[in-house]
């Protein structure tokens, strides 16, 4: 590893358990890290949490326990104690090791101490030694009458010991309190609905009181019932009505708790009970005969953990490791996959489903077993889709490709299927409408179903000790070997034959074919997506964008001479059948052609923008250049992305601005950018940008179609990128497969105000040049602002190299696509550039030289080159494209 990169490497990650080197008895949990993809945009003068300020290199935000102090510290001030993994998490042994692993299971042991007295329990305790002191928690799954539900809200009833040693019961919404918590904020100053119960006990002026929580029980559960047993017949399912939303009292004993493996593992701060109570210290609080009675506390808190992880590596080997010997793999490559994964292999000739057998992460190759033939073949991972992100998933938004370790699934009866084509897997789980309702009014008062829940919880607390019917029943746990729940389980592993290992709630495991499984769509996951917490909102992954459009501004705010612009009044949609509109536009374009295309006219080519000598030498007999940077064609081509759209209104202001834009384009476009405008559609343009030298995009064509709406220039142009990646991922972080171009100046992501489109300062030329200069760059991985902070680190260097290789291989295919399917309005230019000028021969020769160098020289000494060498997988994918490019080249030579 490069020494500079090693010094810059991250040492701590989110959820790491750490302790102060200066005081080893003080433990904490890492909440934020300097290298996290997301950043907190809070200015320091408005922060309410000390962890919210932007972090500098090497800083982490830590929440210490049990006091809860939150502080930002240097990584060097902390010692790693444990890493919190769960099944399905990704990891590596080191940043510079290309091989990644996936966690298949974990074994966590913990050190415990009494929550009140602090007495330590000797030795390490495992999951078999303890049970959770809470019967259920937020997010837990429960089963009732063949329905699977999820707990979305909890009403607690706590017993609090006041500083006067008096005990009171405190009912409240949400799981806020835990046994052993101390402080002056345990009893809220104002609790709606419970003052009549406890106000007389508490009095006033208790701001310095140190109260202690000595017991907490769940009294009311709000459960969202997601889906029903898929092994039932339709007649049986019709008799299972969706259960009620609120559960309390003796009804709780009708529920069966179903916990995933990750939720059964101990975490620092968890409250647990020893299964053998005789081994546990206890404290007694209160006195017999008091209103709250006496309470014996045996609850223990997990103060430290030690985690061992079972890891499946990409090459198929397995390890049992101390988690501190690994690091989280937080920025995985989009082509990463593991043995047992279902993938789609894609080529120009079609696509085939397969199961991964092993992966060579260094060479980016994989052994896959094809479903249609059963044959195992070596392929490039660049040709694999491990996520189903292309047209397969777009057709069915309620389906996903394959399954992952940790997924919860329904099992269909033997002989039946989930109803979708393998490797897709449907997901079910209807989140009831009431869960999405707003439960807070503008004044901060709780309303709706949460207010109803508060009423139930307060009533139970009021009747506690006087009405036996309010006492809670004990929630059931699955009994090992009992088959009543063998229609639901958790994915624990993926087999090389394509089957899936599923563990039932009672601990029994079976192997099942993929087509008999349906994934449960988690309710909290649905709420996160609804609230946009995962970034998949209308902004389309705003984390991915160019954020520094520092291309020269072009003054566009001069007044246009009204006499130079044909009057089209009143503004109306373009109607090419209207004689006046046709005449006005003809005059407009004749004037523009005279002004922008005549070298001896008012607008001349600037010296640095003149065509190169070899282009000048190829002027045709009529004096026209074969490579016109700007031209106005009679009509927009049918293959234009916006051809079918309603034409924009062409007002006086619109045409005046268009005249300026055309003049600038005619005089200032660089040789490697072509733009075409159209007489019949003044609102449309098409640009061809040739990839810059010494970038992964060198010599490749990038075509973007543009539309100007009727509000132009006060609104930015609308771009649509013609992506030719065949569903194999983006060629650039800012150029989406569906056509979006993510750039501040286009308003497709919210950057600094100075980088946004401005009618007075921005121009079409600026947008075109920004794409060439800021998007088609040497190291495109860093175009994402979240990754810019990793520049200079080993992680950044590795990920950037892999991304650039992908971009290079995909962009070679852009050359083939442009030559095989001519682009409307640019056919002659593409033909001249690649055939007559010899760029196709150069593309093929350069690629073959790079392949040969990569096979014979494995070093990356030529660090100045954007692509110093290719992996084996890059070579396989590139050679497929080169075969097609060579065929095109040979056909042209023989014609």
N, C-alpha and C positions, 0 to 999 in steps of 0.2 A: 504494500500500500504506500502510495506517495506520502512522505512525511508531513507535508503541509496539509494534505487531505485528512491524514490520520488525526492531526491536532484539531481539525475542524469537525471531526465526526461527532455525532450525537452519542451521549453516554447514558441518558435517561429518557424514558418514554412515559406516555400517559398511563396512569394506574400502577406505576411502579411503587413498591413499598420501599421507603428509604428511612435513614436515620441520620441525625446530625453527627458529623465527625467530631465536633467539639463537645457534644453531649450525647453519647451513644444510647442513652435511655429515652431519648425523645424521637418518636417515630412519626412518619407522615406518609401521605399518599400524593404522588405527583398528579396534578390536575391539568397543567398546561406545560408545553415545551416550546422552546424557541423555534424548533423545526416543524411544528405542526402545520399541516396544509392550510388550515383556516387561521385567520388572525382576528383579534377582537378590535373593532374600530372605535373604541371609546377614548376620547381625549381625557388626559389625566385630570383636568379640572372638573369633570362631571362623574368621575368614577365613584361608585358606592361599594365596590369590592376591590381590595388591594391587588387581586390577581388579574384584573381586567386590563391593566395597561399593556401596551405592546411590549413584547419581550425582545431583549437584545440577545445577540449571539451568545450561547452558553448559559442562558438563564432558564429556570423552570419555576413554575408556580406550585407551591406545596401547601396542602392542608394538614396541619399537625393534629394529633389526637392524644388524649381525649379532650383537650381544651378547645380544639377547633380553630386555633390561630392559623391565619392564612398569610403566606409571605412569599415573595419572589426572591430566590437565592441563585447563586452560581452552582452549576452542576458539581464543581470541584469541592463544594462545602458539604456534599451529601454522599452517603455510602448506600449502595444498592443492597437491599435485604431480600426482596423477592419480586418476581414478575407474575402478574395476574393474567394467565391464559385461560381460554376455554376451548372446547372442541370446535374445530373449524378455523381457528386462528392460524395465521401464517407467520413463519419465523425463518431466521437464518442463523448460522453459527457466527458469521461476521459480515460486515457490509460488503467487503470485496470478494466474498465467496458467492459465485453466481447461483449455486444450488440452494433452492429454498425448500422448506418443509411445511407440512400442514399438521396441526395438532389433532391427534385422533382420540386421545383421552388424557386426563390429568389425575394426579394423586396428590392431594394437599393435606399436609399436617400442620397443626397450629399449636402455639403456646397460649395458655389460658390463664386468666386470673379472675378472681371474684369481682363482680361489678361494683360492689359497695366497699368491701374491706380492702380490696387490692391484693388479697392473698393469692400467691401464685400456685398453680397446679404443676407438680413436677413432670418433666419430660414433655414429649410431643404427643399430641392426640390426633387420631385420624377420624375420618367420617364414620367408621364403625363404632367409635367410642362416644359420639355425641349426637344430639338431635337439636334442631333449631328450636329456640324458645318460643318463637312465633309459629303458630300452626300454619298460617298462610301469609303471603306478602303480595304487594302490588305486582301485577303481571303474571302471577301463577295461573296455571290451567286447572280447572276442576271439571268433573264429569257428573252428570245427573241425567238419568232416563235417556241414555244414548246421545246426549248432547255434550259437546265440548264448549266450555265457556272460559272467559278470562276475567280475572279480578281487575277492575278499572278504578275502583275507589274503595277506601276503607274508613270506617268510623271506629275510633279507639276509645277505650275507657281506661285511663291510667289512675293508679294510686300514687299520690305524691306525699312525701314526708316534708312538712314545713320545717323551717328552722327552729320552730318551737316544739318539734318532735310530734306534732299533731298530724294525723293522716286525713287526707281528703281524696275524694274521687273526682277526676277531671275528665269529662267526656268531650271529645272534639273530633272534627273531621280531619282526615289525612293522617298518615303514619308518620307523625313528627317526632314522637318521643320513644326512647328506649330505656330499659332498666339501667340504672347507674348514672344517667345524665344528671348534672348538677348545674345550678345557676340561678340568676335572678329573673330569668325569662321563661321559666317553666310554666308558671301560672300567668296567662295573658292578662293584661290590664283590663281588657274588656272582651268578654266572650259572650256573643249574642245567644240567648236562650238558656244559659246556665247560671246567670247571676242569682236567680232565685234559689238555686240549690246551694251555692257555696259562698255567695257574697258576704253573708253574715259571719262566716268563719274567717275570712281573709282580712277584712277591714281595709284600711287605707295605709298609705305610706310604707309599702313593702319593697321599695326600689332596690334596697341592698340585701334583701332576703336571699339566702342560699337554700333553695329547695332541692329535693332529691326525688327522682322517679324510682319507685321500688317495685312497681308491677304495671304491666300493660297487657290488655287483652283486646282482641278484635271482636267487636260486638255486632256490627252491621257490615255486610259486604255488598257492593254493587258489582254485578256480574253481567258482562256482555256475552250472550250466547252466540257463538260464531258459526258452528256447523254441526251436522248430525252424522251419526254412524253411517258410513258408506256401504256397510255390509248388509244393511236392512233392505228388504224388498220395498217397493214403492207403497204397497199397502201397509206394511209395518210402519214406515216412516210417517205416513199420514196420521197415524194414531199418536205420534210423539209431538205434542205441541211444544212450542218454545217456552222454556221455564220463565218464572218471574225474575225481575231484575234485582230485587232486594232480598237478602237472606240473613236471618238472625234467629236467636233463640234455639229451640230444639231442632229446627229445620236444618241447621248447619250440619247435623249428623247424617243428613241424607247426601251430602256432597262427598266426592272422592277426590283427593288432591293428586295431581299428576305433575311431578316436577322433572324437568330435564336435568341431565348430569351436571351441567354448568351451575345450575341453581342449587344443587346439593353440596357443592364444594364450599369449604370454609373460606371466608374473606376477612381481612382485618376489619375489626369493628363489629363483626357479627356477634349476636347474643346467642349462646348455646347452653344446653343442659347436658351433663354427663348422664349417659344411659344408666349407669350405676350411681344412684343418688348418694349412697353411703360413702363414695369417694369425694364428694363435693363439700366444700365449706359452706356454711349458711350463716345468715344474719337474720335477726328477728326485729321487727319494727311494730310500734303501736302496742296497745294493751287490749286484752280480752275485755269486752263490754263497751269499748269505744264504738262510735257509729260505723267506722270503717273496719273495726276488728283489728286483729294482729295479722301481720304478713311475714311469712318466712321467705327469704330470697336465696335461691340457689343458682341464679343466673350467672353465667360466666361470660367474659368478653374475650374475643380472639385478639391478642396483642401482636402476634407475629406469625407469619406463615412460611412454610417451605414447600415449594411446588416442584414435583417431578412431572415431566411431560413425555408422553409417547408420541413420537414424530414419524410420519411417513415422508421420506424425501422424494424428490422428483424422479430420481433414478430407481425408485422402488425399494430401496433399503429402509430399514426401520431402526430407530434408536430410542432408548430411555435415557433422558438427560435431565440434569439439574437445570431449571429454567434460567438461572443466572449465566449459564454457558451459552445462551442464545440471545438474539435480539429480535424484537418484533419487525416483521417485514411490512412496513406501513405504506410503501409506494410500489405495489407489485406491477410487473409488466402486464399489459393487457392480454398477452398470449400465454401467460403462465398457466400451466395445468399440471395435474398429478395423476398417478395411476388410478384407474377406475373412473375417471371423469368421462362423461359423454360429451363429445365434440362434433362439430361439423367441419369436414374437410372441403374446401372450396377451390374450384378452378374455373377457368373460362368455359369449360365444357359442362359444368354442372357442380353438384355438391353431393356428398355422401356422408352418412352418419358413421361414427366410429367410437371405440372405447380406447382411451389411452392406456398403454401397457407400461411405458417408461419414458422419461424425458432426459435428454442430455442438455442441461442448462447452459453449459459452456458453448456448445455448438448450435443451440437452438433447434434441435431436431427431436423428433418423438417417434417411438414405435407405437403404431395404432393398429387395432384390429377392426377391420371394416365389417359393419353389420350385414351387408348384402352378400359378401363372399366368405366371411370368416377368416380371410387372409390377413396376415400381419405385415405391414410395410413401414419403411422409414420415410417420414415426411418432414417438411419444414414446419415449425410451429407458426411461422408467418402465414401459413395457409390454413390454419385452424381457427375456428370460432368456438372458444370455450364457454361463451356466455349467452349465445343466442340473441345477439344484439341487432342482427340485420333483419331481413324480411321475414324470417321464421317467427320471431316474437312479435313483430309489428302486426301480423295478421291476427294474432290472438293475445290481447293484452293480459288475459287471465291465465296465461300459460307461461312457463319458464322452462329453460332447458336443463334437464337432469335435476339431480338433488345434491345437497351438500350435507356434510356431517353436522349434526345438531338440528337439522330440520325436523319438525314434527309432521307426521304423515298419517293419513287414513289408509286402511288396507281394504281393497276390494276382494270379494270372495273368489276363491279359486275357480278358474274357468271364465271369469269376467275381466274387464279392463277399465281403465280410467277414461276411455273414450277419445283419447287424442293420439296423434301419431308420434311414436318414439323418434327422437329422444325428448320430446316435449312432455312436460308434466303439468297438469292443471293445478291451480291453487284455489281453494275455497275458504270462505270465512266472511260472512256478511256482518259487518259492524252495524249494529242497530242504530237507527236514527237518533235516539235519545242521547247516545254517547257523544254525538257531535254538537249537541245543543249548547248554546252559551249559558253559563251558570253564574255569571257575574254581571250585575247591572252597572251603569255608568258611575254610580256612587260607591262602587266597591262592595255592594251587598250581595251575598250569595242568594241565588234564585234557582228556580227549576228543580230538577231532580236531586241536585246536591242539597238544596234547602229541605226537600222532603226527607232526605237521608238524615240530616241533622235532627229533624223532628223525631224520627224513629229512635235515633241514638240517645237523645236527651230523655225520651220517655222511658227507655230501658234503664238508664241510669237512675231515674227518679224512683222506679219501682224495684231497684236492686235491693235484695234482702227482705222484701215484703211480698213479692210475687214470684213463686218458683218458676212460673212459665217463661220468665225472661232469661233464665239461666241458659248459657250456651251449650249446645250439644258438641261432641267431639267430632271433628272432621275425619273421615275415614282415610286410610292409606291402603294402597294396593297390596294384596297378600300374595307372596311369591307362590307361583304354581297355580294361581287361580285364573282361569281363562276368560273371565267375564269381560276383560278389557282388551282382548286380543284382536281388536279392530282398530287400534290406535297405538302409535309408538314414535320413537325417535331414531333417526338415521344415525348409526354409529360407525359405519364404514361402507366403502364402495369397492366392489369386487372387480377383478380383471375380466370376468366373463360378462360384465354389464349388470349383474344382479346387485341388490342393495341389502346390506345388513341392517335390520331393524330390531331395536330392543323394545319389547312391550313394557308397560308400566310396572309389571310384576318382576322385571329383571330377566325374563326369558328372551333370547335372541333367535331370529330366523333370517334366512336369506330369501329375498323375494324379487321377482322380475320388476323392472321399472314400470311396466304398463299396469301393474296392479296397485300403484301408489298414487295418492293425491296429496299435495302439500297443503298444510293448514296455513292460511294467511293470517299472521299474527295481528291482533287488534291494535296493540300499541304501535306496531309498524305502520298500520294504516293511518293512525292518527298523526304520526310523524310525517308521513307523506302528504297528508291533508294540510298540515301546518307548514309544509315546506322546509322542515328541519333537515331533510336530506339533500336539499339543493335542487331537487327535480321539479322546479316550478316553471312558471312561464318564462323565466330568464334563461332556461336551457343551460344549466351548468355555468353559472356566472363565474365560477372559480377559474374558468379556462378562457383566457383572453389575452390579447396584447394590451398592455396598460401604459405604454409610453409613446404615443403617436407624435414624437417630436420631429416630424417632417416639416420642412419650411412652409410657413403660412403664405397664402396667396391673397393679396388684397382684392376683394370682390365688392367693395362698398361704394365704388364710384357710380354716379348717376349715369344712366344710359340716355343717350339722345333719343327722344321719342321718334324722331323722323327716321331713325335707322331700323325701327321695328314695326312691322305691319300691325295695324290695329285689328284686334279680334274682339269686338265688343258687341254684346256682353259676353263674359266668359261662359263657355259651354263645352260639353264633351266634344272631343274631336269627331267630326263627321266627314269622312272622305267623299261622301256623295254630295255634300253641299258645295255649289260652285264658288261661293265667296271664300269659304274655308280653304278649298283646294287652291284657289288663286293666291290667297294670302300666304299659305304655306309654300307654294312654289316660289313666290317672290322672296320669301324668307330664306329658303335654301339656296336660291340663285345668288343672293347677296352673300350668304355665308360661304358658298363655294368660291366666289370671287375673292372674298376677304381672307379666307383661310388656306386655300389651295394654290393660289397663284404666287409663285416665288417673288414676282416683281410687284406684288400688291402691297397693301398697307402693312400686312403682318408677314414678316420674313422669318425664316428659320434662324434661330440663334446658332452661332458657330459650333457650340458644343453639342447641339442636337442634330446636326446634319447627318444624313445617312453615311455609313462608312464607305470607303472607296470601292470595296468589292460589290456593294449594293449599287453604287453609282454606275459601275461599269456594266451592269446588267440592265440598264434602261432598255425598254423595248423600242421598236422602230418608231412608235408614236411618242416617245419621250417619257412614258410613264414608268415609275419604279415598280418592281415586283413586290416590294415590302413597304407598303404605305402605313405609316404610323397612325394616321387619322384619315378616315374617309367617310363620306355620307353616301349610303346606298339607297336605291329607290324604295325598297320595302324590307321590313323585318322578316327574318327567316322563320319558317314554321317551328323549327326546333328551339327557338328562343324560349327560355323558361317562363317569360311573362307574355308570350304571344297571345294567349287566350284571354288575358285580363282586359278589363274595360279600360280604354285609353284615358289618360289623365286629361283634365281640362287644360287648354292652352290659352292662358291669359297673356296680356301685354307684358306683365312682370316676368312671367315664366319664359316667354320667348326672348325678352331682353337679356335675362340671365343666361339663357342657353347660348345666345350669340357670343357672350363673353367666354363661356366655358369652351365652346368650340374653338375659338381663336387661341386660347391658351393651350388646348390639347394639340392643335395643329402646329404650334410653334415650340412646345416644350416637352412633349413626350420623349422619353429615352427610346433608343432603337429597339429595346427588348420589350416594349409594351405597344400593342396595337389596339386601337379603339375604333369601333364602327357605330355610326349613327344611322338613322333611317328617316327618309322623307315622309313615309306614311305613318310613322309612329315616333313623334318627337319625344315621347316619354321613355323610349327604350334605347339602350346601348348594349354593346357586347365588347368585352375586353379580353385580349389574349396577352398573358404575361409569361415570358420565358424565364425559367428558374435561373437565378444568378449563379455565377461561377463559384466554385468551391463551397457549395452548399449541397445538402442531399437532393436538392431540386434542380441541379444544374442541367440545362438544356431541355427540361421537360416543359410541356405546355400546360398552363393553368388558365382555364376559361371561366369567366364570371359574367353572368348576365345581370343587367341593371335596369331598374325602373325608377323614374322620377315621378312622384305623385304631384297632384295639382298644387300642393303647398310648397313645392320646391321653389326657391332655395331655403325656405325657412325650416324645412324638415330635410333630413339627410337622404341621400339616395338609398334605395333598397337593393341589396345584393343577393344573388343566388349563385353559389359555386357549383360547377358541374363536376361532381366527384365520380371518379372512375376507379374506385378501389375494389369493386366487386364484393362489397360487404366485408372486407377484411380489415376494417378499422379506418380511422382518420389518417390522412396523409400529413396532417398538421393539427396541433391542438386548437387552432382558430378556424379551421376549415372543416365543417361538419359534413358527414356523409349525406344528410338530408338537404344540404345546400346552404346552411347558415354560415355567414362570415362574421366572426366575433371580433369586433374592432371598436374602439372607443368612438372614433370619428363617425362611425355608422350608427351609433346609438344602440348597438346590440350588446353592450355591457356598460355599466355605469362606472366610468373612470373619473379622473379629475375634470373639473369644469373646463379647464384650458385645453383639454384633449377632445372635447366633444365638438360635434358639428356646429359651426357658426355661419350664418348666412353672409356675414361680412368678412370672415377670415378664412373660410374653408372653400375648397373647390373640388371638382371631380378629379382633377389631376392629383391633388393631395391624397385622395382616397386610393387611387391606383398605385401611386408611388409608395404609400404606406404599406400596402399589401406586399409589394415586392421587397421593400426595405426592412419592414418590421415583422413580417410573417414568414416569408420564404428566406429564412436565415440559416446560418451555419449550424447552430445548435437549437433546433426548434423546441426541444423538451422544456427549455427554460422560458418559453413564451407564456407558460402558465405562471402567474405571479406567485402562486403558492410554492413553486419550485425554484424561483429565482433565489430565495434565501439559501438554497442548497448548492448554489454555485461555489466551487472551491472545495466541496466535500467529496469524499469517495463515493457516497451514495449518489450524489448528483452526477458525478462523472460516469458511473456505471449506467445509470438510467438514461442519461443523455446519449451515450454511445448506442445503446440498444434502440432507442427511439429513432436516431438518425439513420441507422441501418434500415429499419422498417420504412422510413420515409423515402430513402433512396430506392429501395426495391419497388415500392408501390408506384413511385413517380416514373420509373422506366416503363411501367405499363400504361401510363398516360400517353406516352409517345405512340405506342401501338394503337390505342383507342382513337387518337386524333387522326391517324393515317387510315385506319380501317373504316371509320364512319365519318365522312367529311362534315365539317362544321359549316352551317349556313353562313355565307358571307365571308368566310375565311378559307375556303377550299384552296384557292390559288396560292395564298400566302403560306399555308401549311405545306403544300406540295413543294413550293420553291425552297422553303427554309430547310426541310428535312431531306428532300431528294436532290434538288439541283445544287443547293449550297453545300450539301454533304453532311448535314448535322446528324442524320440517321446513322451514317457510317461511323461518325465520331462517337455517338452514343453506344453503338455496339462494340466498337474497338475499346473504348474506355472501360466498359463493363467487363469485357473479357480480360483485359489487362488486370483489373482489380481482382477478378476471380483467381487468375493465375498467381498473383502476388499473395493472395490470402491462403492459397494452398501450399505455397512454398516458404512463406515467411510469416510466422505466427506472431511476430512482434508488432508493436504499434509505434515504431520509432518515428514514423512520418506524422507527428502529432499535429502539424499545421493543416493537414488535409481533413476535410469534413468527414470523409469515410476512409480511414487509413487501411482497414481490412474488413472482411466479411466473415461471419460465422458460417458453419456448415449449413445451417438452416437458411441463412441468407443466400448462400450459393445455390441451393436447390431451387428456391423460389425464383431467383433471378434467372437461372438457366432456362426455366420454363418460358419466361418472357422473352429471353434472347432468341430462343428457337423461333418464336413467332416474328420477332423483329428481323431476324436473318431471312426468313421467308419473304417478308415484304421487300427487303433490300434486294434479294435475288430476283424477285418478280419485276422490280422496277428496272434493274439492269438489263433484263432480257426483253423488255418492252420497247 
